[in-house]
Amino acid sequence: MSDKKVASGPEQGVEVPYEQLEPETLERLIEEFVTRDGTNWGDLDGALQQKVGQVMDQLRNKKARVVFDLTSQTANIIPSS
């Protein structure tokens, strides 16, 4: 048995500077994040773009960050610690 700890969840992943992502990829990642779990934003276009802008501001202000989980091969946006 190994003493190596296995990271669980994307929070334990590798941080990816959002500036290194293609703009379209980043936008799609943020859109998926804000619409996760079937969130209903009513006026989808307006509300969605507003939420995408809010998350982008959080990334720019280092209040959130993009992480990539090597085990699940998924990216996520999480609050900065």
N, CA, C and O atoms as a Tinker XYZ file with bonds, in Angstrom:
   324  protein
     1  N      0.846000   -1.174000    0.000000    73     2
     2  CA     0.000000    0.000000    0.000000    64     1     3
     3  C      0.888000    1.232000    0.000000    63     2     4     5
     4  O      1.902000    1.279000    0.697000    81     3
     5  N      0.502000    2.225000   -0.782000    73     3     6
     6  CA     1.289000    3.437000   -0.932000    64     5     7
     7  C      0.840000    4.507000    0.049000    63     6     8     9
     8  O     -0.334000    4.586000    0.409000    81     7
     9  N      1.804000    5.339000    0.482000    73     7    10
    10  CA     1.481000    6.474000    1.331000    64     9    11
    11  C      1.110000    7.697000    0.502000    63    10    12    13
    12  O      0.780000    8.745000    1.056000    81    11
    13  N      1.160000    7.572000   -0.794000    73    11    14
    14  CA     0.867000    8.692000   -1.687000    64    13    15
    15  C     -0.606000    9.063000   -1.573000    63    14    16    17
    16  O     -1.479000    8.204000   -1.699000    81    15
    17  N     -0.882000   10.352000   -1.334000    73    15    18
    18  CA    -2.256000   10.814000   -1.233000    64    17    19
    19  C     -2.798000   11.078000   -2.625000    63    18    20    21
    20  O     -2.116000   11.655000   -3.472000    81    19
    21  N     -4.010000   10.656000   -2.849000    73    19    22
    22  CA    -4.653000   10.869000   -4.125000    64    21    23
    23  C     -5.517000   12.114000   -4.011000    63    22    24    25
    24  O     -6.367000   12.209000   -3.126000    81    23
    25  N     -5.299000   13.062000   -4.901000    73    23    26
    26  CA    -6.096000   14.286000   -4.890000    64    25    27
    27  C     -7.502000   13.965000   -5.361000    63    26    28    29
    28  O     -7.696000   13.226000   -6.325000    81    27
    29  N     -8.474000   14.528000   -4.672000    73    27    30
    30  CA    -9.855000   14.303000   -5.089000    64    29    31
    31  C    -10.478000   15.618000   -5.520000    63    30    32    33
    32  O    -10.293000   16.651000   -4.877000    81    31
    33  N    -11.212000   15.564000   -6.609000    73    31    34
    34  CA   -11.911000   16.741000   -7.098000    64    33    35
    35  C    -11.007000   17.683000   -7.863000    63    34    36    37
    36  O     -9.787000   17.658000   -7.699000    81    35
    37  N    -11.615000   18.524000   -8.709000    73    35    38
    38  CA   -10.832000   19.445000   -9.518000    64    37    39
    39  C    -10.114000   20.503000   -8.700000    63    38    40    41
    40  O     -9.165000   21.119000   -9.187000    81    39
    41  N    -10.553000   20.727000   -7.455000    73    39    42
    42  CA    -9.893000   21.710000   -6.615000    64    41    43
    43  C     -8.429000   21.351000   -6.362000    63    42    44    45
    44  O     -7.625000   22.223000   -6.032000    81    43
    45  N     -8.082000   20.083000   -6.513000    73    43    46
    46  CA    -6.721000   19.607000   -6.297000    64    45    47
    47  C     -5.952000   19.511000   -7.610000    63    46    48    49
    48  O     -4.869000   18.928000   -7.659000    81    47
    49  N     -6.507000   20.075000   -8.658000    73    47    50
    50  CA    -5.894000   19.976000   -9.971000    64    49    51
    51  C     -4.785000   20.981000  -10.184000    63    50    52    53
    52  O     -4.318000   21.635000   -9.251000    81    51
    53  N     -4.381000   21.086000  -11.417000    73    51    54
    54  CA    -3.313000   21.984000  -11.828000    64    53    55
    55  C     -3.940000   23.314000  -12.246000    63    54    56    57
    56  O     -4.858000   23.341000  -13.065000    81    55
    57  N     -3.445000   24.409000  -11.683000    73    55    58
    58  CA    -3.975000   25.708000  -12.061000    64    57    59
    59  C     -3.547000   26.054000  -13.480000    63    58    60    61
    60  O     -2.390000   25.868000  -13.858000    81    59
    61  N     -4.494000   26.558000  -14.257000    73    59    62
    62  CA    -4.244000   26.961000  -15.640000    64    61    63
    63  C     -4.511000   28.462000  -15.719000    63    62    64    65
    64  O     -5.647000   28.891000  -15.519000    81    63
    65  N     -3.494000   29.263000  -16.005000    73    63    66
    66  CA    -3.738000   30.699000  -16.150000    64    65    67
    67  C     -4.771000   30.938000  -17.255000    63    66    68    69
    68  O     -4.589000   30.505000  -18.393000    81    67
    69  N     -5.850000   31.630000  -16.905000    73    67    70
    70  CA    -6.924000   31.826000  -17.875000    64    69    71
    71  C     -6.442000   32.557000  -19.122000    63    70    72    73
    72  O     -7.013000   32.386000  -20.199000    81    71
    73  N     -5.402000   33.366000  -18.987000    73    71    74
    74  CA    -4.868000   34.104000  -20.130000    64    73    75
    75  C     -4.261000   33.180000  -21.184000    63    74    76    77
    76  O     -4.122000   33.565000  -22.344000    81    75
    77  N     -3.901000   31.961000  -20.781000    73    75    78
    78  CA    -3.291000   31.015000  -21.717000    64    77    79
    79  C     -4.322000   30.221000  -22.515000    63    78    80    81
    80  O     -3.967000   29.503000  -23.450000    81    79
    81  N     -5.594000   30.349000  -22.147000    73    79    82
    82  CA    -6.642000   29.651000  -22.885000    64    81    83
    83  C     -7.058000   30.485000  -24.092000    63    82    84    85
    84  O     -7.028000   31.714000  -24.050000    81    83
    85  N     -7.443000   29.810000  -25.154000    73    83    86
    86  CA    -7.994000   30.496000  -26.313000    64    85    87
    87  C     -9.257000   31.224000  -25.844000    63    86    88    89
    88  O    -10.021000   30.665000  -25.057000    81    87
    89  N     -9.496000   32.451000  -26.304000    73    87    90
    90  CA   -10.674000   33.209000  -25.854000    64    89    91
    91  C    -11.996000   32.443000  -26.003000    63    90    92    93
    92  O    -12.840000   32.488000  -25.108000    81    91
    93  N    -12.176000   31.745000  -27.124000    73    91    94
    94  CA   -13.411000   30.987000  -27.324000    64    93    95
    95  C    -13.517000   29.831000  -26.330000    63    94    96    97
    96  O    -14.600000   29.553000  -25.815000    81    95
    97  N    -12.401000   29.159000  -26.058000    73    95    98
    98  CA   -12.389000   28.063000  -25.099000    64    97    99
    99  C    -12.749000   28.574000  -23.712000    63    98   100   101
   100  O    -13.548000   27.958000  -23.007000    81    99
   101  N    -12.163000   29.697000  -23.321000    73    99   102
   102  CA   -12.451000   30.281000  -22.014000    64   101   103
   103  C    -13.919000   30.666000  -21.911000    63   102   104   105
   104  O    -14.559000   30.405000  -20.892000    81   103
   105  N    -14.455000   31.280000  -22.949000    73   103   106
   106  CA   -15.868000   31.681000  -22.922000    64   105   107
   107  C    -16.763000   30.462000  -22.773000    63   106   108   109
   108  O    -17.715000   30.489000  -21.992000    81   107
   109  N    -16.477000   29.399000  -23.505000    73   107   110
   110  CA   -17.292000   28.169000  -23.418000    64   109   111
   111  C    -17.171000   27.534000  -22.030000    63   110   112   113
   112  O    -18.156000   27.027000  -21.494000    81   111
   113  N    -15.979000   27.559000  -21.451000    73   111   114
   114  CA   -15.787000   27.019000  -20.105000    64   113   115
   115  C    -16.622000   27.810000  -19.098000    63   114   116   117
   116  O    -17.284000   27.225000  -18.241000    81   115
   117  N    -16.591000   29.125000  -19.202000    73   115   118
   118  CA   -17.363000   29.965000  -18.283000    64   117   119
   119  C    -18.855000   29.749000  -18.505000    63   118   120   121
   120  O    -19.611000   29.653000  -17.538000    81   119
   121  N    -19.293000   29.671000  -19.759000    73   119   122
   122  CA   -20.710000   29.427000  -20.043000    64   121   123
   123  C    -21.166000   28.104000  -19.432000    63   122   124   125
   124  O    -22.240000   28.028000  -18.834000    81   123
   125  N    -20.351000   27.070000  -19.584000    73   123   126
   126  CA   -20.710000   25.771000  -18.999000    64   125   127
   127  C    -20.776000   25.894000  -17.484000    63   126   128   129
   128  O    -21.667000   25.320000  -16.856000    81   127
   129  N    -19.860000   26.622000  -16.898000    73   127   130
   130  CA   -19.811000   26.802000  -15.445000    64   129   131
   131  C    -21.073000   27.501000  -14.934000    63   130   132   133
   132  O    -21.673000   27.055000  -13.956000    81   131
   133  N    -21.476000   28.586000  -15.583000    73   131   134
   134  CA   -22.623000   29.346000  -15.071000    64   133   135
   135  C    -23.963000   28.696000  -15.394000    63   134   136   137
   136  O    -24.974000   29.051000  -14.789000    81   135
   137  N    -23.996000   27.755000  -16.331000    73   135   138
   138  CA   -25.251000   27.071000  -16.647000    64   137   139
   139  C    -25.300000   25.659000  -16.074000    63   138   140   141
   140  O    -26.222000   24.903000  -16.377000    81   139
   141  N    -24.342000   25.304000  -15.269000    73   139   142
   142  CA   -24.274000   23.967000  -14.676000    64   141   143
   143  C    -25.521000   23.668000  -13.849000    63   142   144   145
   144  O    -26.125000   24.577000  -13.280000    81   143
   145  N    -25.898000   22.416000  -13.785000    73   143   146
   146  CA   -27.032000   21.947000  -12.992000    64   145   147
   147  C    -28.362000   22.534000  -13.453000    63   146   148   149
   148  O    -29.267000   22.722000  -12.640000    81   147
   149  N    -28.491000   22.828000  -14.748000    73   147   150
   150  CA   -29.765000   23.264000  -15.291000    64   149   151
   151  C    -30.237000   24.616000  -14.803000    63   150   152   153
   152  O    -31.441000   24.864000  -14.741000    81   151
   153  N    -29.321000   25.487000  -14.457000    73   151   154
   154  CA   -29.694000   26.814000  -13.982000    64   153   155
   155  C    -30.536000   27.516000  -15.027000    63   154   156   157
   156  O    -30.189000   27.517000  -16.209000    81   155
   157  N    -31.635000   28.112000  -14.606000    73   155   158
   158  CA   -32.514000   28.836000  -15.512000    64   157   159
   159  C    -32.288000   30.328000  -15.314000    63   158   160   161
   160  O    -32.574000   30.865000  -14.244000    81   159
   161  N    -31.777000   30.995000  -16.338000    73   159   162
   162  CA   -31.481000   32.420000  -16.240000    64   161   163
   163  C    -32.567000   33.283000  -16.866000    63   162   164   165
   164  O    -32.357000   34.482000  -17.046000    81   163
   165  N    -33.719000   32.714000  -17.204000    73   163   166
   166  CA   -34.785000   33.517000  -17.807000    64   165   167
   167  C    -34.371000   33.965000  -19.199000    63   166   168   169
   168  O    -34.294000   33.147000  -20.116000    81   167
   169  N    -34.104000   35.260000  -19.367000    73   167   170
   170  CA   -33.620000   35.798000  -20.642000    64   169   171
   171  C    -32.205000   35.284000  -20.835000    63   170   172   173
   172  O    -31.235000   35.911000  -20.410000    81   171
   173  N    -32.105000   34.139000  -21.479000    73   171   174
   174  CA   -30.838000   33.418000  -21.543000    64   173   175
   175  C    -29.682000   34.245000  -22.059000    63   174   176   177
   176  O    -28.626000   34.277000  -21.429000    81   175
   177  N    -29.849000   34.921000  -23.198000    73   175   178
   178  CA   -28.732000   35.658000  -23.783000    64   177   179
   179  C    -28.237000   36.765000  -22.864000    63   178   180   181
   180  O    -27.043000   36.831000  -22.571000    81   179
   181  N    -29.121000   37.624000  -22.410000    73   179   182
   182  CA   -28.715000   38.747000  -21.566000    64   181   183
   183  C    -28.148000   38.301000  -20.236000    63   182   184   185
   184  O    -27.074000   38.746000  -19.832000    81   183
   185  N    -28.866000   37.421000  -19.552000    73   183   186
   186  CA   -28.424000   36.960000  -18.238000    64   185   187
   187  C    -27.150000   36.132000  -18.350000    63   186   188   189
   188  O    -26.251000   36.255000  -17.518000    81   187
   189  N    -27.072000   35.295000  -19.370000    73   187   190
   190  CA   -25.878000   34.467000  -19.547000    64   189   191
   191  C    -24.656000   35.338000  -19.774000    63   190   192   193
   192  O    -23.619000   35.123000  -19.146000    81   191
   193  N    -24.761000   36.307000  -20.652000    73   191   194
   194  CA   -23.613000   37.181000  -20.921000    64   193   195
   195  C    -23.229000   37.982000  -19.687000    63   194   196   197
   196  O    -22.047000   38.243000  -19.463000    81   195
   197  N    -24.212000   38.374000  -18.886000    73   195   198
   198  CA   -23.927000   39.096000  -17.648000    64   197   199
   199  C    -23.159000   38.198000  -16.675000    63   198   200   201
   200  O    -22.180000   38.633000  -16.069000    81   199
   201  N    -23.597000   36.958000  -16.529000    73   199   202
   202  CA   -22.912000   36.016000  -15.637000    64   201   203
   203  C    -21.506000   35.690000  -16.144000    63   202   204   205
   204  O    -20.565000   35.604000  -15.355000    81   203
   205  N    -21.364000   35.508000  -17.454000    73   203   206
   206  CA   -20.043000   35.251000  -18.043000    64   205   207
   207  C    -19.124000   36.426000  -17.731000    63   206   208   209
   208  O    -17.965000   36.224000  -17.368000    81   207
   209  N    -19.623000   37.640000  -17.866000    73   207   210
   210  CA   -18.836000   38.833000  -17.552000    64   209   211
   211  C    -18.431000   38.888000  -16.087000    63   210   212   213
   212  O    -17.309000   39.279000  -15.764000    81   211
   213  N    -19.337000   38.499000  -15.203000    73   211   214
   214  CA   -19.026000   38.502000  -13.772000    64   213   215
   215  C    -17.918000   37.500000  -13.445000    63   214   216   217
   216  O    -17.007000   37.804000  -12.675000    81   215
   217  N    -18.000000   36.311000  -14.032000    73   215   218
   218  CA   -16.968000   35.300000  -13.783000    64   217   219
   219  C    -15.638000   35.759000  -14.382000    63   218   220   221
   220  O    -14.586000   35.567000  -13.773000    81   219
   221  N    -15.682000   36.362000  -15.569000    73   219   222
   222  CA   -14.453000   36.874000  -16.191000    64   221   223
   223  C    -13.808000   37.923000  -15.292000    63   222   224   225
   224  O    -12.589000   37.929000  -15.119000    81   223
   225  N    -14.625000   38.813000  -14.718000    73   223   226
   226  CA   -14.102000   39.818000  -13.781000    64   225   227
   227  C    -13.450000   39.153000  -12.575000    63   226   228   229
   228  O    -12.407000   39.606000  -12.102000    81   227
   229  N    -14.059000   38.080000  -12.076000    73   227   230
   230  CA   -13.484000   37.362000  -10.930000    64   229   231
   231  C    -12.141000   36.739000  -11.295000    63   230   232   233
   232  O    -11.217000   36.733000  -10.482000    81   231
   233  N    -12.032000   36.219000  -12.503000    73   231   234
   234  CA   -10.746000   35.659000  -12.951000    64   233   235
   235  C     -9.701000   36.765000  -13.050000    63   234   236   237
   236  O     -8.573000   36.597000  -12.586000    81   235
   237  N    -10.065000   37.889000  -13.649000    73   235   238
   238  CA    -9.121000   39.008000  -13.795000    64   237   239
   239  C     -8.659000   39.542000  -12.443000    63   238   240   241
   240  O     -7.498000   39.916000  -12.276000    81   239
   241  N     -9.585000   39.574000  -11.476000    73   239   242
   242  CA    -9.277000   40.111000  -10.147000    64   241   243
   243  C     -8.717000   39.052000   -9.198000    63   242   244   245
   244  O     -8.543000   39.299000   -8.005000    81   243
   245  N     -8.439000   37.869000   -9.748000    73   243   246
   246  CA    -7.850000   36.757000   -8.992000    64   245   247
   247  C     -8.726000   36.294000   -7.832000    63   246   248   249
   248  O     -8.223000   35.782000   -6.831000    81   247
   249  N    -10.043000   36.477000   -7.971000    73   247   250
   250  CA   -10.997000   35.977000   -6.984000    64   249   251
   251  C    -11.449000   34.572000   -7.341000    63   250   252   253
   252  O    -12.059000   33.881000   -6.524000    81   251
   253  N    -11.145000   34.148000   -8.576000    73   251   254
   254  CA   -11.455000   32.800000   -9.050000    64   253   255
   255  C    -10.291000   32.352000   -9.917000    63   254   256   257
   256  O     -9.484000   33.164000  -10.369000    81   255
   257  N    -10.219000   31.041000  -10.142000    73   255   258
   258  CA    -9.141000   30.505000  -10.968000    64   257   259
   259  C     -9.622000   29.269000  -11.714000    63   258   260   261
   260  O    -10.585000   28.616000  -11.312000    81   259
   261  N     -8.940000   28.963000  -12.799000    73   259   262
   262  CA    -9.245000   27.780000  -13.598000    64   261   263
   263  C     -8.289000   26.677000  -13.161000    63   262   264   265
   264  O     -7.080000   26.892000  -13.074000    81   263
   265  N     -8.835000   25.500000  -12.889000    73   263   266
   266  CA    -8.003000   24.347000  -12.554000    64   265   267
   267  C     -8.374000   23.186000  -13.461000    63   266   268   269
   268  O     -9.517000   23.053000  -13.899000    81   267
   269  N     -7.381000   22.351000  -13.732000    73   267   270
   270  CA    -7.575000   21.160000  -14.555000    64   269   271
   271  C     -7.232000   19.947000  -13.724000    63   270   272   273
   272  O     -6.126000   19.833000  -13.196000    81   271
   273  N     -8.197000   19.030000  -13.609000    73   271   274
   274  CA    -7.990000   17.803000  -12.846000    64   273   275
   275  C     -7.429000   16.733000  -13.778000    63   274   276   277
   276  O     -8.080000   16.335000  -14.744000    81   275
   277  N     -6.221000   16.274000  -13.481000    73   275   278
   278  CA    -5.558000   15.297000  -14.341000    64   277   279
   279  C     -6.240000   13.940000  -14.318000    63   278   280   281
   280  O     -6.183000   13.205000  -15.303000    81   279
   281  N     -6.882000   13.597000  -13.214000    73   279   282
   282  CA    -7.535000   12.296000  -13.108000    64   281   283
   283  C     -8.793000   12.236000  -13.959000    63   282   284   285
   284  O     -8.980000   11.302000  -14.738000    81   283
   285  N     -9.653000   13.234000  -13.808000    73   283   286
   286  CA   -10.919000   13.218000  -14.555000    64   285   287
   287  C    -10.817000   13.900000  -15.915000    63   286   288   289
   288  O    -11.737000   13.824000  -16.728000    81   287
   289  N     -9.667000   14.580000  -16.157000    73   287   290
   290  CA    -9.457000   15.290000  -17.421000    64   289   291
   291  C    -10.541000   16.348000  -17.649000    63   290   292   293
   292  O    -11.050000   16.506000  -18.758000    81   291
   293  N    -10.883000   17.072000  -16.570000    73   291   294
   294  CA   -11.898000   18.120000  -16.664000    64   293   295
   295  C    -11.347000   19.429000  -16.097000    63   294   296   297
   296  O    -10.463000   19.438000  -15.240000    81   295
   297  N    -11.892000   20.521000  -16.597000    73   295   298
   298  CA   -11.537000   21.843000  -16.097000    64   297   299
   299  C    -12.690000   22.378000  -15.275000    63   298   300   301
   300  O    -13.850000   22.040000  -15.510000    81   299
   301  N    -12.357000   23.219000  -14.306000    73   299   302
   302  CA   -13.356000   23.817000  -13.454000    64   301   303
   303  C    -12.891000   25.216000  -13.057000    63   302   304   305
   304  O    -11.704000   25.535000  -13.126000    81   303
   305  N    -13.839000   26.035000  -12.645000    73   303   306
   306  CA   -13.548000   27.354000  -12.113000    64   305   307
   307  C    -13.881000   27.310000  -10.632000    63   306   308   309
   308  O    -14.989000   26.937000  -10.244000    81   307
   309  N    -12.921000   27.690000   -9.816000    73   307   310
   310  CA   -13.132000   27.635000   -8.377000    64   309   311
   311  C    -12.725000   28.966000   -7.743000    63   310   312   313
   312  O    -11.955000   29.724000   -8.331000    81   311
   313  N    -13.241000   29.250000   -6.544000    73   311   314
   314  CA   -12.814000   30.466000   -5.842000    64   313   315
   315  C    -11.343000   30.367000   -5.466000    63   314   316   317
   316  O    -10.838000   29.281000   -5.183000    81   315
   317  N    -10.668000   31.493000   -5.465000    73   315   318
   318  CA    -9.275000   31.509000   -5.022000    64   317   319
   319  C     -9.250000   31.439000   -3.504000    63   318   320   321
   320  O    -10.151000   31.937000   -2.829000    81   319
   321  N     -8.225000   30.828000   -2.990000    73   319   322
   322  CA    -8.086000   30.679000   -1.532000    64   321   323
   323  C     -7.499000   31.914000   -0.926000    63   322   324
   324  O     -7.308000   31.975000    0.289000    81   323
